Amino acid sequence: MKSENQLKEEVTKQIRRMKQAEEDRPTLLRQTVYLGTLGLLFVVPVIVGAYVGQWLDGLVPGYSMRWTLSLIVLGVGIGAMSVYLNVRE
């Protein structure tokens, strides 16, 4: 049989684990901030790609959307990769 001291140690250890689990539980605010961060990680590269592409297309005479579309697609790829890497952590 376990001694009284071992039983007290196990109970104290379990109480500490329960308190830690309660503190680590995600709140609504924490989840909202996390989802907002993921949204920014995806959207910012797309917007930067659109602006830079439009600027490069403006340098070329005539009507062209080649750079704009290419850099938007590149921004989507970079944004998706950054969201994936962030979620994987």
VMD Tcl script that draws the C-alpha trace (Angstrom):
set ca {
  {0.00 0.00 0.00}
  {1.05 3.55 -0.56}
  {2.13 5.55 2.35}
  {0.25 8.63 3.42}
  {3.02 10.95 2.14}
  {2.97 9.40 -1.33}
  {-0.79 9.78 -1.48}
  {-0.56 13.45 -0.46}
  {2.11 14.07 -3.12}
  {-0.01 12.50 -5.85}
  {-3.09 14.47 -4.86}
  {-1.07 17.73 -4.77}
  {0.39 16.95 -8.18}
  {-3.07 16.32 -9.63}
  {-4.39 19.56 -8.11}
  {-1.51 21.48 -9.74}
  {-2.27 19.85 -13.09}
  {-5.94 20.76 -12.82}
  {-5.14 24.38 -11.98}
  {-2.67 24.59 -14.88}
  {-5.26 23.12 -17.27}
  {-7.80 25.71 -16.09}
  {-5.33 28.56 -16.70}
  {-4.34 27.24 -20.15}
  {-7.94 26.88 -21.35}
  {-8.47 29.19 -24.32}
  {-10.89 32.04 -23.75}
  {-13.13 33.62 -26.36}
  {-10.91 36.70 -26.53}
  {-7.76 34.60 -27.00}
  {-9.39 32.59 -29.80}
  {-10.63 35.77 -31.50}
  {-7.17 37.32 -31.42}
  {-5.67 34.10 -32.80}
  {-8.13 33.97 -35.71}
  {-7.56 37.67 -36.41}
  {-3.83 37.07 -36.55}
  {-4.32 34.20 -38.99}
  {-6.50 36.43 -41.15}
  {-3.86 39.14 -41.25}
  {-1.15 36.60 -42.06}
  {-3.17 35.60 -45.11}
  {-4.52 38.96 -46.30}
  {-1.44 41.20 -45.98}
  {0.69 39.38 -48.63}
  {-2.26 39.41 -51.06}
  {-2.79 43.16 -50.64}
  {0.91 43.93 -50.93}
  {1.07 41.79 -54.08}
  {-1.91 43.64 -55.58}
  {-0.44 47.08 -54.90}
  {3.04 46.23 -56.14}
  {1.59 44.52 -59.21}
  {-0.59 47.50 -60.02}
  {2.40 49.82 -59.64}
  {4.51 47.64 -61.98}
  {1.65 47.46 -64.51}
  {1.38 51.25 -64.40}
  {5.01 51.53 -65.51}
  {4.27 49.61 -68.73}
  {2.53 51.60 -71.49}
  {-0.90 50.29 -72.46}
  {-3.36 48.23 -70.46}
  {-1.82 45.30 -68.65}
  {-2.77 43.26 -65.61}
  {-0.03 40.67 -65.90}
  {1.96 41.79 -62.84}
  {-1.11 42.45 -60.75}
  {-2.58 38.99 -61.25}
  {0.77 37.25 -60.91}
  {1.63 38.97 -57.65}
  {-1.87 38.41 -56.24}
  {-1.47 34.68 -56.88}
  {2.01 34.80 -55.32}
  {0.55 36.65 -52.32}
  {-2.12 33.97 -51.90}
  {0.59 31.31 -51.91}
  {2.76 33.16 -49.41}
  {-0.25 33.91 -47.19}
  {-1.39 30.28 -47.21}
  {2.12 29.10 -46.37}
  {2.47 31.55 -43.48}
  {-0.92 30.53 -42.05}
  {0.04 26.86 -42.36}
  {3.37 27.41 -40.60}
  {1.72 29.43 -37.84}
  {-0.99 26.82 -37.22}
  {1.59 24.03 -37.25}
  {3.39 25.62 -34.30}
}
mol new
graphics top color blue
foreach p $ca { graphics top sphere $p radius 0.5 }
foreach p [lrange $ca 0 end-1] q [lrange $ca 1 end] { graphics top cylinder $p $q radius 0.2 }
display resetview
